């Protein structure tokens, strides 16, 4: 995903927080560091006409999930939840979401997934 003359990218990079995530038994109760980055593709006409698409509802939602103590079994599911929240704003035409668990392997910077989802018609 990249910006061009017709599209802007709204980005949130390396947002980190603690949450219960993962399929392993101990992960249901272990609050581990999760790092999220997302890019939202928005027509540049939105900006040029004085409008905007906001990342704030997505960030607020991530913080709510983190603070709730809810266990999310799969990082894939969490990435899909984030994408769905971003696409609630119909101005967002596509979203790329990366979710990484950074504590699971001490010898790795993180393990994770990146998904790309387009706005439905």
ChimeraX commands (.cxc) that place a marker at each C-alpha (Angstrom):
marker #1 position 0.00,0.00,0.00 radius 0.5
marker #1 position 1.37,3.40,-0.94 radius 0.5
marker #1 position 0.25,6.98,-1.31 radius 0.5
marker #1 position -0.13,8.44,-4.77 radius 0.5
marker #1 position -1.72,11.50,-6.36 radius 0.5
marker #1 position -5.20,10.11,-5.70 radius 0.5
marker #1 position -4.71,8.49,-2.29 radius 0.5
marker #1 position -3.29,9.41,1.09 radius 0.5
marker #1 position -2.08,6.96,3.71 radius 0.5
marker #1 position -3.03,7.57,7.32 radius 0.5
marker #1 position -0.63,5.59,9.48 radius 0.5
marker #1 position -0.30,4.49,13.08 radius 0.5
marker #1 position 3.10,2.92,13.66 radius 0.5
marker #1 position 4.31,0.67,16.47 radius 0.5
marker #1 position 1.48,1.25,18.94 radius 0.5
marker #1 position 2.31,-1.02,21.88 radius 0.5
marker #1 position 0.24,-2.26,24.79 radius 0.5
marker #1 position -0.23,-5.29,27.01 radius 0.5
marker #1 position -2.97,-7.83,26.38 radius 0.5
marker #1 position -3.91,-11.48,26.66 radius 0.5
marker #1 position -3.44,-12.96,23.21 radius 0.5
marker #1 position -2.48,-16.34,21.84 radius 0.5
marker #1 position -3.59,-19.96,21.67 radius 0.5
marker #1 position -1.15,-21.40,24.19 radius 0.5
marker #1 position -2.64,-22.13,27.62 radius 0.5
marker #1 position -0.41,-19.68,29.48 radius 0.5
marker #1 position -1.25,-16.87,27.03 radius 0.5
marker #1 position -4.86,-16.77,28.27 radius 0.5
marker #1 position -3.65,-15.18,31.53 radius 0.5
marker #1 position -0.28,-13.71,30.53 radius 0.5
marker #1 position -0.40,-10.05,29.48 radius 0.5
marker #1 position 2.22,-9.78,26.81 radius 0.5
marker #1 position 3.38,-6.88,24.69 radius 0.5
marker #1 position 1.59,-6.49,21.38 radius 0.5
marker #1 position 2.72,-4.06,18.70 radius 0.5
marker #1 position 0.23,-2.82,16.11 radius 0.5
marker #1 position 0.81,-0.79,12.97 radius 0.5
marker #1 position -1.83,0.14,10.46 radius 0.5
marker #1 position -2.17,2.05,7.24 radius 0.5
marker #1 position -5.50,3.38,6.04 radius 0.5
marker #1 position -5.91,4.25,2.36 radius 0.5
marker #1 position -8.07,7.35,1.91 radius 0.5
marker #1 position -8.83,9.25,-1.30 radius 0.5
marker #1 position -6.80,12.46,-1.33 radius 0.5
marker #1 position -10.01,14.30,-2.23 radius 0.5
marker #1 position -11.10,13.87,1.39 radius 0.5
marker #1 position -8.15,15.99,2.55 radius 0.5
marker #1 position -8.38,18.42,-0.36 radius 0.5
marker #1 position -12.03,19.14,0.43 radius 0.5
marker #1 position -11.21,19.90,4.07 radius 0.5
marker #1 position -12.34,16.54,5.44 radius 0.5
marker #1 position -10.41,13.83,7.21 radius 0.5
marker #1 position -10.49,10.18,8.20 radius 0.5
marker #1 position -9.48,9.68,11.82 radius 0.5
marker #1 position -7.23,7.04,13.31 radius 0.5
marker #1 position -8.51,7.91,16.82 radius 0.5
marker #1 position -11.50,5.50,16.88 radius 0.5
marker #1 position -9.20,2.62,15.95 radius 0.5
marker #1 position -6.59,3.51,18.59 radius 0.5
marker #1 position -9.30,4.00,21.22 radius 0.5
marker #1 position -10.77,0.58,20.36 radius 0.5
marker #1 position -7.36,-1.09,20.68 radius 0.5
marker #1 position -6.88,0.46,24.09 radius 0.5
marker #1 position -10.36,-0.66,25.18 radius 0.5
marker #1 position -9.64,-4.26,24.18 radius 0.5
marker #1 position -6.27,-4.14,25.92 radius 0.5
marker #1 position -7.68,-2.65,29.12 radius 0.5
marker #1 position -10.66,-5.03,29.22 radius 0.5
marker #1 position -8.49,-8.07,29.95 radius 0.5
marker #1 position -10.31,-9.99,27.20 radius 0.5
marker #1 position -8.36,-12.97,25.88 radius 0.5
marker #1 position -8.03,-12.95,22.09 radius 0.5
marker #1 position -6.94,-16.42,20.95 radius 0.5
marker #1 position -5.41,-15.52,17.58 radius 0.5
marker #1 position -3.41,-12.54,16.36 radius 0.5
marker #1 position -5.16,-13.12,13.02 radius 0.5
marker #1 position -8.53,-12.52,14.68 radius 0.5
marker #1 position -7.20,-9.39,16.38 radius 0.5
marker #1 position -5.88,-8.05,13.06 radius 0.5
marker #1 position -9.29,-8.66,11.48 radius 0.5
marker #1 position -11.00,-6.81,14.37 radius 0.5
marker #1 position -8.70,-3.83,13.86 radius 0.5
marker #1 position -9.32,-3.80,10.10 radius 0.5
marker #1 position -13.08,-3.94,10.62 radius 0.5
marker #1 position -12.93,-1.00,13.03 radius 0.5
marker #1 position -10.87,1.08,10.56 radius 0.5
marker #1 position -13.28,0.27,7.72 radius 0.5
marker #1 position -16.27,1.51,9.72 radius 0.5
marker #1 position -15.24,4.88,8.28 radius 0.5
marker #1 position -16.49,4.52,4.70 radius 0.5
marker #1 position -13.87,7.04,3.55 radius 0.5
marker #1 position -11.20,4.41,4.27 radius 0.5
marker #1 position -10.95,2.37,1.08 radius 0.5
marker #1 position -8.47,-0.22,2.35 radius 0.5
marker #1 position -6.45,-0.98,5.44 radius 0.5
marker #1 position -3.22,-2.83,6.11 radius 0.5
marker #1 position -2.80,-4.10,9.67 radius 0.5
marker #1 position 0.28,-5.65,11.26 radius 0.5
marker #1 position 0.02,-7.30,14.69 radius 0.5
marker #1 position 3.10,-8.66,16.44 radius 0.5
marker #1 position 3.63,-10.38,19.76 radius 0.5
marker #1 position 7.05,-9.15,20.89 radius 0.5
marker #1 position 7.58,-11.12,24.12 radius 0.5
marker #1 position 6.91,-14.69,23.00 radius 0.5
marker #1 position 10.45,-15.41,21.73 radius 0.5
marker #1 position 13.27,-13.52,23.45 radius 0.5
marker #1 position 15.54,-14.01,20.43 radius 0.5
marker #1 position 13.06,-12.49,17.95 radius 0.5
marker #1 position 11.82,-8.94,17.53 radius 0.5
marker #1 position 8.31,-10.28,17.20 radius 0.5
marker #1 position 6.05,-12.81,15.56 radius 0.5
marker #1 position 2.94,-11.72,13.77 radius 0.5
marker #1 position 0.78,-11.22,10.77 radius 0.5
marker #1 position 0.03,-8.51,8.24 radius 0.5
marker #1 position -3.37,-8.44,6.56 radius 0.5
marker #1 position -4.84,-6.24,3.83 radius 0.5
marker #1 position -8.59,-5.67,3.66 radius 0.5
marker #1 position -10.53,-3.54,1.19 radius 0.5
marker #1 position -13.77,-1.69,1.85 radius 0.5
marker #1 position -16.77,-3.71,0.69 radius 0.5
marker #1 position -18.94,-2.14,-1.97 radius 0.5
marker link #1:1,2 radius 0.2
marker link #1:2,3 radius 0.2
marker link #1:3,4 radius 0.2
marker link #1:4,5 radius 0.2
marker link #1:5,6 radius 0.2
marker link #1:6,7 radius 0.2
marker link #1:7,8 radius 0.2
marker link #1:8,9 radius 0.2
marker link #1:9,10 radius 0.2
marker link #1:10,11 radius 0.2
marker link #1:11,12 radius 0.2
marker link #1:12,13 radius 0.2
marker link #1:13,14 radius 0.2
marker link #1:14,15 radius 0.2
marker link #1:15,16 radius 0.2
marker link #1:16,17 radius 0.2
marker link #1:17,18 radius 0.2
marker link #1:18,19 radius 0.2
marker link #1:19,20 radius 0.2
marker link #1:20,21 radius 0.2
marker link #1:21,22 radius 0.2
marker link #1:22,23 radius 0.2
marker link #1:23,24 radius 0.2
marker link #1:24,25 radius 0.2
marker link #1:25,26 radius 0.2
marker link #1:26,27 radius 0.2
marker link #1:27,28 radius 0.2
marker link #1:28,29 radius 0.2
marker link #1:29,30 radius 0.2
marker link #1:30,31 radius 0.2
marker link #1:31,32 radius 0.2
marker link #1:32,33 radius 0.2
marker link #1:33,34 radius 0.2
marker link #1:34,35 radius 0.2
marker link #1:35,36 radius 0.2
marker link #1:36,37 radius 0.2
marker link #1:37,38 radius 0.2
marker link #1:38,39 radius 0.2
marker link #1:39,40 radius 0.2
marker link #1:40,41 radius 0.2
marker link #1:41,42 radius 0.2
marker link #1:42,43 radius 0.2
marker link #1:43,44 radius 0.2
marker link #1:44,45 radius 0.2
marker link #1:45,46 radius 0.2
marker link #1:46,47 radius 0.2
marker link #1:47,48 radius 0.2
marker link #1:48,49 radius 0.2
marker link #1:49,50 radius 0.2
marker link #1:50,51 radius 0.2
marker link #1:51,52 radius 0.2
marker link #1:52,53 radius 0.2
marker link #1:53,54 radius 0.2
marker link #1:54,55 radius 0.2
marker link #1:55,56 radius 0.2
marker link #1:56,57 radius 0.2
marker link #1:57,58 radius 0.2
marker link #1:58,59 radius 0.2
marker link #1:59,60 radius 0.2
marker link #1:60,61 radius 0.2
marker link #1:61,62 radius 0.2
marker link #1:62,63 radius 0.2
marker link #1:63,64 radius 0.2
marker link #1:64,65 radius 0.2
marker link #1:65,66 radius 0.2
marker link #1:66,67 radius 0.2
marker link #1:67,68 radius 0.2
marker link #1:68,69 radius 0.2
marker link #1:69,70 radius 0.2
marker link #1:70,71 radius 0.2
marker link #1:71,72 radius 0.2
marker link #1:72,73 radius 0.2
marker link #1:73,74 radius 0.2
marker link #1:74,75 radius 0.2
marker link #1:75,76 radius 0.2
marker link #1:76,77 radius 0.2
marker link #1:77,78 radius 0.2
marker link #1:78,79 radius 0.2
marker link #1:79,80 radius 0.2
marker link #1:80,81 radius 0.2
marker link #1:81,82 radius 0.2
marker link #1:82,83 radius 0.2
marker link #1:83,84 radius 0.2
marker link #1:84,85 radius 0.2
marker link #1:85,86 radius 0.2
marker link #1:86,87 radius 0.2
marker link #1:87,88 radius 0.2
marker link #1:88,89 radius 0.2
marker link #1:89,90 radius 0.2
marker link #1:90,91 radius 0.2
marker link #1:91,92 radius 0.2
marker link #1:92,93 radius 0.2
marker link #1:93,94 radius 0.2
marker link #1:94,95 radius 0.2
marker link #1:95,96 radius 0.2
marker link #1:96,97 radius 0.2
marker link #1:97,98 radius 0.2
marker link #1:98,99 radius 0.2
marker link #1:99,100 radius 0.2
marker link #1:100,101 radius 0.2
marker link #1:101,102 radius 0.2
marker link #1:102,103 radius 0.2
marker link #1:103,104 radius 0.2
marker link #1:104,105 radius 0.2
marker link #1:105,106 radius 0.2
marker link #1:106,107 radius 0.2
marker link #1:107,108 radius 0.2
marker link #1:108,109 radius 0.2
marker link #1:109,110 radius 0.2
marker link #1:110,111 radius 0.2
marker link #1:111,112 radius 0.2
marker link #1:112,113 radius 0.2
marker link #1:113,114 radius 0.2
marker link #1:114,115 radius 0.2
marker link #1:115,116 radius 0.2
marker link #1:116,117 radius 0.2
marker link #1:117,118 radius 0.2
marker link #1:118,119 radius 0.2
marker link #1:119,120 radius 0.2
marker link #1:120,121 radius 0.2
view
